[in-house]
Amino acid sequence: MARGWESKAVEDQIQEAEERARRAAEPTLDESPEARARRERLETLRLSRSRTLDQLERATNRAHREMLGRTLRALETEIEELN
C-alpha cells in the first residue's frame, strides 16, 4: 500500500525529533556560547524549512505558493551561510 504525504510528513517529524534528542544528549561541555548559538540557529532554520516544505506541498493558492517559495529560498540561503 502506498504511503500518503501525511504519513511521510509524520515520519519525517519523528525522525527530526529523534535526531534533536540525540544531539541534545551529546556532551557539549567544551562548546563555546557562539558555537551553541550557531547550532541552535541551524536547528531552528532546519525546522522552519521542514515546516515550509510541508505547507508548500499542501498550498493551492498561487500567491501563497510563491510566498512559501521565497521563504524556502531565504531559509536555504541562511542555512548554507551558517554551514
MMTF fields as JSON, N, C-alpha, C and O atoms, coordinates in Angstrom:
{
  "mmtfVersion": "1.0.0",
  "mmtfProducer": "UNKNOWN",
  "numBonds": 331,
  "numAtoms": 332,
  "numGroups": 83,
  "numChains": 1,
  "numModels": 1,
  "chainsPerModel": [1],
  "groupsPerChain": [83],
  "chainIdList": ["A"],
  "bondAtomList": [4, 2, 8, 6, 12, 10, 16, 14, 20, 18, 24, 22, 28, 26, 32, 30, 36, 34, 40, 38, 44, 42, 48, 46, 52, 50, 56, 54, 60, 58, 64, 62, 68, 66, 72, 70, 76, 74, 80, 78, 84, 82, 88, 86, 92, 90, 96, 94, 100, 98, 104, 102, 108, 106, 112, 110, 116, 114, 120, 118, 124, 122, 128, 126, 132, 130, 136, 134, 140, 138, 144, 142, 148, 146, 152, 150, 156, 154, 160, 158, 164, 162, 168, 166, 172, 170, 176, 174, 180, 178, 184, 182, 188, 186, 192, 190, 196, 194, 200, 198, 204, 202, 208, 206, 212, 210, 216, 214, 220, 218, 224, 222, 228, 226, 232, 230, 236, 234, 240, 238, 244, 242, 248, 246, 252, 250, 256, 254, 260, 258, 264, 262, 268, 266, 272, 270, 276, 274, 280, 278, 284, 282, 288, 286, 292, 290, 296, 294, 300, 298, 304, 302, 308, 306, 312, 310, 316, 314, 320, 318, 324, 322, 328, 326],
  "bondOrderList": [1, 1, 1, 1, 1, 1, 1, 1, 1, 1, 1, 1, 1, 1, 1, 1, 1, 1, 1, 1, 1, 1, 1, 1, 1, 1, 1, 1, 1, 1, 1, 1, 1, 1, 1, 1, 1, 1, 1, 1, 1, 1, 1, 1, 1, 1, 1, 1, 1, 1, 1, 1, 1, 1, 1, 1, 1, 1, 1, 1, 1, 1, 1, 1, 1, 1, 1, 1, 1, 1, 1, 1, 1, 1, 1, 1, 1, 1, 1, 1, 1, 1],
  "groupList": [{"groupName": "MET", "atomNameList": ["N", "CA", "C", "O"], "elementList": ["N", "C", "C", "O"], "formalChargeList": [0, 0, 0, 0], "bondAtomList": [1, 0, 2, 1, 3, 2], "bondOrderList": [1, 1, 2], "singleLetterCode": "M", "chemCompType": "L-PEPTIDE LINKING"}, {"groupName": "ALA", "atomNameList": ["N", "CA", "C", "O"], "elementList": ["N", "C", "C", "O"], "formalChargeList": [0, 0, 0, 0], "bondAtomList": [1, 0, 2, 1, 3, 2], "bondOrderList": [1, 1, 2], "singleLetterCode": "A", "chemCompType": "L-PEPTIDE LINKING"}, {"groupName": "ARG", "atomNameList": ["N", "CA", "C", "O"], "elementList": ["N", "C", "C", "O"], "formalChargeList": [0, 0, 0, 0], "bondAtomList": [1, 0, 2, 1, 3, 2], "bondOrderList": [1, 1, 2], "singleLetterCode": "R", "chemCompType": "L-PEPTIDE LINKING"}, {"groupName": "GLY", "atomNameList": ["N", "CA", "C", "O"], "elementList": ["N", "C", "C", "O"], "formalChargeList": [0, 0, 0, 0], "bondAtomList": [1, 0, 2, 1, 3, 2], "bondOrderList": [1, 1, 2], "singleLetterCode": "G", "chemCompType": "PEPTIDE LINKING"}, {"groupName": "TRP", "atomNameList": ["N", "CA", "C", "O"], "elementList": ["N", "C", "C", "O"], "formalChargeList": [0, 0, 0, 0], "bondAtomList": [1, 0, 2, 1, 3, 2], "bondOrderList": [1, 1, 2], "singleLetterCode": "W", "chemCompType": "L-PEPTIDE LINKING"}, {"groupName": "GLU", "atomNameList": ["N", "CA", "C", "O"], "elementList": ["N", "C", "C", "O"], "formalChargeList": [0, 0, 0, 0], "bondAtomList": [1, 0, 2, 1, 3, 2], "bondOrderList": [1, 1, 2], "singleLetterCode": "E", "chemCompType": "L-PEPTIDE LINKING"}, {"groupName": "SER", "atomNameList": ["N", "CA", "C", "O"], "elementList": ["N", "C", "C", "O"], "formalChargeList": [0, 0, 0, 0], "bondAtomList": [1, 0, 2, 1, 3, 2], "bondOrderList": [1, 1, 2], "singleLetterCode": "S", "chemCompType": "L-PEPTIDE LINKING"}, {"groupName": "LYS", "atomNameList": ["N", "CA", "C", "O"], "elementList": ["N", "C", "C", "O"], "formalChargeList": [0, 0, 0, 0], "bondAtomList": [1, 0, 2, 1, 3, 2], "bondOrderList": [1, 1, 2], "singleLetterCode": "K", "chemCompType": "L-PEPTIDE LINKING"}, {"groupName": "VAL", "atomNameList": ["N", "CA", "C", "O"], "elementList": ["N", "C", "C", "O"], "formalChargeList": [0, 0, 0, 0], "bondAtomList": [1, 0, 2, 1, 3, 2], "bondOrderList": [1, 1, 2], "singleLetterCode": "V", "chemCompType": "L-PEPTIDE LINKING"}, {"groupName": "ASP", "atomNameList": ["N", "CA", "C", "O"], "elementList": ["N", "C", "C", "O"], "formalChargeList": [0, 0, 0, 0], "bondAtomList": [1, 0, 2, 1, 3, 2], "bondOrderList": [1, 1, 2], "singleLetterCode": "D", "chemCompType": "L-PEPTIDE LINKING"}, {"groupName": "GLN", "atomNameList": ["N", "CA", "C", "O"], "elementList": ["N", "C", "C", "O"], "formalChargeList": [0, 0, 0, 0], "bondAtomList": [1, 0, 2, 1, 3, 2], "bondOrderList": [1, 1, 2], "singleLetterCode": "Q", "chemCompType": "L-PEPTIDE LINKING"}, {"groupName": "ILE", "atomNameList": ["N", "CA", "C", "O"], "elementList": ["N", "C", "C", "O"], "formalChargeList": [0, 0, 0, 0], "bondAtomList": [1, 0, 2, 1, 3, 2], "bondOrderList": [1, 1, 2], "singleLetterCode": "I", "chemCompType": "L-PEPTIDE LINKING"}, {"groupName": "PRO", "atomNameList": ["N", "CA", "C", "O"], "elementList": ["N", "C", "C", "O"], "formalChargeList": [0, 0, 0, 0], "bondAtomList": [1, 0, 2, 1, 3, 2], "bondOrderList": [1, 1, 2], "singleLetterCode": "P", "chemCompType": "L-PEPTIDE LINKING"}, {"groupName": "THR", "atomNameList": ["N", "CA", "C", "O"], "elementList": ["N", "C", "C", "O"], "formalChargeList": [0, 0, 0, 0], "bondAtomList": [1, 0, 2, 1, 3, 2], "bondOrderList": [1, 1, 2], "singleLetterCode": "T", "chemCompType": "L-PEPTIDE LINKING"}, {"groupName": "LEU", "atomNameList": ["N", "CA", "C", "O"], "elementList": ["N", "C", "C", "O"], "formalChargeList": [0, 0, 0, 0], "bondAtomList": [1, 0, 2, 1, 3, 2], "bondOrderList": [1, 1, 2], "singleLetterCode": "L", "chemCompType": "L-PEPTIDE LINKING"}, {"groupName": "ASN", "atomNameList": ["N", "CA", "C", "O"], "elementList": ["N", "C", "C", "O"], "formalChargeList": [0, 0, 0, 0], "bondAtomList": [1, 0, 2, 1, 3, 2], "bondOrderList": [1, 1, 2], "singleLetterCode": "N", "chemCompType": "L-PEPTIDE LINKING"}, {"groupName": "HIS", "atomNameList": ["N", "CA", "C", "O"], "elementList": ["N", "C", "C", "O"], "formalChargeList": [0, 0, 0, 0], "bondAtomList": [1, 0, 2, 1, 3, 2], "bondOrderList": [1, 1, 2], "singleLetterCode": "H", "chemCompType": "L-PEPTIDE LINKING"}],
  "groupTypeList": [0, 1, 2, 3, 4, 5, 6, 7, 1, 8, 5, 9, 10, 11, 10, 5, 1, 5, 5, 2, 1, 2, 2, 1, 1, 5, 12, 13, 14, 9, 5, 6, 12, 5, 1, 2, 1, 2, 2, 5, 2, 14, 5, 13, 14, 2, 14, 6, 2, 6, 2, 13, 14, 9, 10, 14, 5, 2, 1, 13, 15, 2, 1, 16, 2, 5, 0, 14, 3, 2, 13, 14, 2, 1, 14, 5, 13, 5, 11, 5, 5, 14, 15],
  "groupIdList": [1, 2, 3, 4, 5, 6, 7, 8, 9, 10, 11, 12, 13, 14, 15, 16, 17, 18, 19, 20, 21, 22, 23, 24, 25, 26, 27, 28, 29, 30, 31, 32, 33, 34, 35, 36, 37, 38, 39, 40, 41, 42, 43, 44, 45, 46, 47, 48, 49, 50, 51, 52, 53, 54, 55, 56, 57, 58, 59, 60, 61, 62, 63, 64, 65, 66, 67, 68, 69, 70, 71, 72, 73, 74, 75, 76, 77, 78, 79, 80, 81, 82, 83],
  "secStructList": [7, 7, 7, 7, 2, 2, 2, 2, 2, 2, 2, 2, 2, 2, 2, 2, 2, 2, 2, 2, 2, 2, 2, 2, 2, 1, 7, 7, 6, 6, 7, 7, 2, 2, 2, 2, 2, 2, 2, 2, 2, 2, 2, 2, 2, 2, 2, 2, 2, 2, 2, 2, 2, 2, 2, 2, 2, 2, 7, 7, 7, 2, 2, 2, 2, 2, 2, 2, 2, 2, 2, 2, 2, 2, 2, 2, 2, 2, 2, 2, 2, 2, 7],
  "xCoordList": [0.845, 0.0, 0.898, 1.872, 0.573, 1.363, 1.103, -0.018, 2.16, 2.023, 1.649, 2.143, 0.79, 0.363, 1.354, 2.274, 1.154, 2.026, 2.017, 3.055, 0.844, 0.75, 1.571, 2.22, 1.549, 2.335, 3.826, 4.563, 4.262, 5.662, 6.041, 7.12, 5.163, 5.446, 5.558, 6.433, 4.689, 4.737, 6.02, 6.67, 6.381, 7.614, 8.827, 9.729, 8.848, 9.94, 10.013, 11.103, 8.867, 8.843, 9.369, 10.083, 9.019, 9.506, 11.016, 11.715, 11.52, 12.963, 13.689, 14.744, 13.132, 13.742, 13.762, 14.751, 12.684, 12.625, 13.657, 14.311, 13.808, 14.803, 16.211, 17.064, 16.45, 17.764, 18.051, 19.169, 17.053, 17.229, 17.546, 18.416, 16.839, 17.065, 18.474, 19.141, 18.912, 20.256, 21.312, 22.279, 21.121, 22.086, 22.074, 23.12, 20.904, 20.81, 21.519, 22.032, 21.555, 22.182, 23.705, 24.404, 24.219, 25.662, 26.327, 25.783, 27.488, 28.179, 28.656, 29.298, 28.332, 28.731, 29.384, 29.26, 30.071, 30.693, 31.766, 31.949, 32.47, 33.537, 33.038, 33.834, 31.751, 31.179, 31.084, 30.586, 31.563, 31.518, 30.082, 29.269, 29.768, 28.426, 28.087, 26.938, 29.083, 28.851, 28.532, 27.635, 29.264, 29.018, 27.648, 26.939, 27.281, 25.971, 24.855, 23.863, 25.021, 24.021, 23.905, 22.803, 25.043, 25.036, 24.306, 23.491, 24.618, 23.973, 22.463, 21.679, 22.069, 20.637, 19.945, 18.812, 20.615, 20.045, 19.869, 18.843, 20.877, 20.771, 19.591, 18.848, 19.427, 18.313, 16.974, 16.052, 16.872, 15.644, 15.365, 14.228, 16.401, 16.23, 15.803, 14.955, 16.386, 16.021, 14.567, 13.86, 14.136, 12.741, 11.797, 10.748, 12.167, 11.358, 11.292, 10.244, 12.421, 12.454, 11.522, 10.784, 11.567, 10.706, 9.23, 8.424, 8.889, 7.505, 7.069, 5.938, 7.967, 7.657, 7.449, 6.533, 8.28, 8.108, 6.759, 6.072, 6.387, 5.099, 3.951, 3.006, 4.044, 2.993, 2.96, 1.888, 4.13, 4.204, 3.556, 2.916, 3.718, 3.104, 1.581, 0.915, 1.032, -0.422, -1.046, -2.262, -0.227, -0.764, -1.326, -0.743, -2.463, -3.081, -3.155, -3.224, -3.142, -3.219, -1.856, -0.831, -1.856, -0.611, 0.218, 1.425, -0.423, 0.295, 0.903, 2.016, 0.174, 0.683, 1.876, 2.862, 1.787, 2.889, 4.138, 5.25, 3.951, 5.087, 5.746, 6.972, 4.921, 5.44, 6.219, 7.292, 5.668, 6.35, 7.656, 8.648, 7.653, 8.877, 9.962, 11.127, 9.588, 10.554, 11.078, 12.272, 10.184, 10.577, 11.558, 12.569, 11.261, 12.123, 13.511, 14.515, 13.575, 14.875, 15.669, 16.879, 14.994, 15.671, 16.208, 17.325, 15.419, 15.858, 17.063, 18.032, 17.003, 18.106, 19.374, 20.472, 19.235, 20.403, 21.048, 22.268, 20.23, 20.765, 21.397, 22.422, 20.798, 21.367, 22.735, 23.683, 22.846, 24.137, 25.186, 26.349, 24.784, 25.723, 26.253, 27.417, 25.418, 25.839, 26.676, 27.437, 26.535, 27.309, 28.685, 29.461],
  "yCoordList": [-1.165, 0.0, 1.237, 1.301, 2.202, 3.425, 4.311, 4.409, 4.942, 5.85, 7.235, 7.688, 7.893, 9.234, 10.276, 9.98, 11.512, 12.625, 12.829, 13.11, 12.687, 12.933, 11.929, 12.287, 10.671, 9.651, 9.964, 9.802, 10.408, 10.745, 11.951, 11.978, 12.946, 14.137, 13.772, 14.282, 12.905, 12.474, 11.703, 11.894, 10.843, 10.072, 11.014, 10.822, 12.022, 12.997, 13.736, 13.963, 14.112, 14.821, 13.948, 14.427, 12.679, 11.749, 11.61, 11.627, 11.471, 11.345, 12.609, 12.524, 13.777, 15.025, 15.128, 15.578, 14.718, 14.759, 13.821, 14.167, 12.643, 11.701, 12.256, 12.098, 12.902, 13.499, 14.626, 14.738, 15.457, 16.537, 15.961, 16.469, 14.906, 14.284, 13.697, 13.794, 13.093, 12.516, 13.612, 13.465, 14.71, 15.815, 16.467, 16.873, 16.567, 17.182, 16.328, 16.859, 15.021, 14.114, 14.084, 13.629, 14.567, 14.567, 15.56, 16.63, 15.203, 16.14, 17.371, 17.257, 18.535, 19.776, 20.717, 21.937, 20.152, 20.948, 21.884, 22.991, 21.439, 22.253, 23.193, 23.89, 23.212, 24.045, 25.495, 25.769, 26.41, 27.823, 28.343, 27.738, 29.436, 30.009, 30.369, 30.233, 30.826, 31.168, 29.924, 29.943, 28.853, 27.601, 27.037, 26.524, 27.131, 26.642, 27.462, 26.902, 28.774, 29.644, 29.339, 29.327, 29.091, 28.756, 27.433, 27.314, 26.44, 25.122, 25.233, 24.645, 25.993, 26.163, 26.916, 26.592, 27.912, 28.665, 27.748, 27.796, 26.907, 25.957, 25.01, 24.732, 24.523, 23.616, 24.324, 23.745, 25.558, 26.329, 26.533, 26.388, 26.87, 27.074, 25.787, 25.814, 24.666, 23.388, 23.015, 22.494, 23.279, 23.009, 23.927, 23.487, 25.182, 26.113, 25.676, 25.766, 25.201, 24.723, 23.523, 23.433, 22.614, 21.435, 21.838, 21.322, 22.745, 23.214, 23.937, 23.768, 24.74, 25.458, 24.484, 24.663, 23.466, 22.446, 21.752, 21.515, 21.43, 20.783, 21.684, 21.226, 22.96, 23.906, 24.068, 24.19, 24.07, 24.225, 23.04, 23.216, 21.85, 20.662, 20.751, 20.227, 21.416, 21.479, 22.744, 22.805, 23.759, 25.044, 24.938, 24.283, 25.589, 25.581, 26.975, 27.107, 27.997, 29.366, 29.785, 29.624, 30.328, 30.685, 31.684, 31.502, 32.731, 33.754, 33.165, 33.521, 32.279, 31.642, 30.747, 30.733, 30.001, 29.139, 29.957, 29.557, 31.109, 31.977, 32.504, 32.536, 32.914, 33.409, 32.31, 32.557, 31.109, 29.984, 29.654, 29.296, 29.775, 29.539, 30.543, 30.173, 31.811, 32.836, 32.55, 32.689, 32.152, 31.816, 30.651, 30.68, 29.64, 28.459, 28.842, 28.396, 29.66, 30.084, 30.872, 30.684, 31.748, 32.535, 31.634, 31.831, 30.653, 29.724, 28.92, 28.755, 28.421, 27.625, 28.447, 27.937, 29.718, 30.599, 30.782, 30.691, 31.038, 31.243, 29.962, 30.022, 28.81, 27.531, 27.341, 26.942, 27.625, 27.477, 28.413, 28.034, 29.631, 30.599, 30.125, 30.357, 29.475, 29.002, 27.729, 27.431, 26.983, 25.727, 25.98, 25.04],
  "zCoordList": [0.0, 0.0, 0.0, 0.75, -0.828, -0.912, 0.299, 0.799, 0.747, 1.882, 1.385, 0.352, 2.111, 1.735, 2.207, 2.97, 1.741, 2.119, 3.633, 4.232, 4.245, 5.676, 6.461, 7.444, 6.035, 6.721, 6.626, 7.599, 5.463, 5.264, 6.115, 6.706, 6.182, 6.985, 8.462, 9.162, 8.934, 10.333, 10.587, 11.615, 9.667, 9.81, 9.858, 10.673, 8.992, 8.996, 10.322, 10.847, 10.865, 12.136, 13.267, 14.148, 13.242, 14.264, 14.163, 15.176, 12.937, 12.746, 13.207, 13.835, 12.898, 13.327, 14.854, 15.434, 15.496, 16.959, 17.56, 18.544, 16.983, 17.47, 17.29, 18.164, 16.159, 15.897, 16.888, 17.391, 17.17, 18.154, 19.533, 20.241, 19.904, 21.207, 21.283, 22.313, 20.196, 20.158, 20.287, 21.033, 19.557, 19.624, 20.999, 21.505, 21.598, 22.925, 23.967, 24.952, 23.766, 24.722, 24.58, 25.485, 23.447, 23.24, 24.19, 24.461, 24.684, 25.577, 24.806, 23.762, 25.336, 24.683, 25.686, 25.576, 26.654, 27.702, 27.15, 27.656, 26.117, 25.56, 24.459, 23.831, 24.231, 23.179, 23.656, 24.748, 22.83, 23.197, 23.069, 22.37, 23.724, 23.598, 22.15, 21.728, 21.391, 19.985, 19.161, 18.318, 19.407, 18.678, 19.032, 18.166, 20.299, 20.73, 20.071, 19.604, 20.037, 19.412, 17.92, 17.37, 17.264, 15.832, 15.595, 14.681, 16.439, 16.305, 16.51, 15.764, 17.527, 17.794, 16.659, 16.301, 16.096, 14.972, 13.767, 13.088, 13.501, 12.387, 12.582, 11.641, 13.788, 14.072, 13.85, 13.277, 14.298, 14.102, 12.621, 12.172, 11.867, 10.424, 9.722, 8.829, 10.124, 9.508, 9.817, 8.954, 11.024, 11.368, 10.586, 10.117, 10.45, 9.666, 8.21, 7.572, 7.69, 6.304, 6.129, 5.148, 7.084, 7.024, 7.054, 6.279, 7.935, 8.049, 6.765, 6.311, 6.184, 4.954, 3.802, 2.999, 3.713, 2.666, 2.801, 1.807, 4.027, 4.272, 3.819, 3.177, 4.157, 3.75, 2.241, 1.649, 1.617, 0.162, -0.552, -1.589, -0.01, -0.601, -0.585, -1.477, 0.432, 0.584, 0.014, -0.168, -0.271, -0.722, -2.137, -3.001, -2.361, -3.685, -4.301, -5.523, -3.485, -3.983, -4.537, -3.874, -5.763, -6.439, -5.629, -5.465, -5.127, -4.364, -3.081, -2.696, -2.439, -1.23, -1.55, -0.813, -2.651, -3.071, -3.383, -3.04, -4.039, -4.362, -3.086, -2.977, -2.129, -0.858, -0.127, 0.425, -0.132, 0.514, -0.21, 0.425, -1.532, -2.306, -1.952, -1.806, -1.811, -1.404, -0.003, 0.265, 0.881, 2.255, 2.251, 2.953, 1.47, 1.389, 0.886, 1.441, -0.158, -0.688, 0.354, 0.486, 1.092, 2.126, 3.238, 3.715, 3.646, 4.685, 4.213, 4.954, 2.983, 2.45, 2.312, 2.538, 1.943, 1.842, 3.213, 3.348, 4.223, 5.566, 6.111, 6.789, 5.824, 6.262, 5.626, 6.302, 4.328, 3.643, 4.22, 4.358, 4.558, 5.127, 6.484, 6.811, 7.257, 8.574, 8.508, 9.429, 7.422, 7.274, 6.82, 6.647]
}
